[in-house]
Amino acid sequence: MGRGDKRSKRGKISRGTSGKTRMNPKQLKRTRAAKRIAAAKAA
């Protein structure tokens, strides 16, 4: 695992891509908001 690995965070950074391991800011906002809403509903 390192720069050449597609699935690691380092590999994502070196390639300039995003995904499950390294989300782009828009995806991150969406998932955080969804988690907040789900937590509020559960409580």
N, C-alpha and C positions, 0 to 999 in steps of 0.2 A: 504494500500500500504506500502510495506516494504521489508524486506529481503525474505519473502516467496512468494512475488508476482512475477510471471514470466515476467510480462510486464514492470515493473519499472526498472530503471537503477540500483538501489540497489540490486534488486532481480537477475538481470543479473550478476552483479559483484559477488554476493555470490555463484551463480551456476557456474560461469566461462563460461557463454555462451555469444553470441553476436547476434544482430538482428537489428531491426529498431531503438530501443531506444538506444542501445549501439553497435555501429558498430565496427568491428575489423579494425585495421589500413589499411589493403589492400582495404577493401570496402570503407573506408573513402577517401582514395586517389583517387579511381576511381570516386566516386560521385563528389568530389571537382573539378576534372579535367573536368568532363562532364559539370558541371555548368559553369566553366570558358569558355569552348568552346561555349556553348549555349549563354552566355552573349556577347561573341565576335561576334557571328553571328548576334545577334539582334541589335547590335550597328552599 
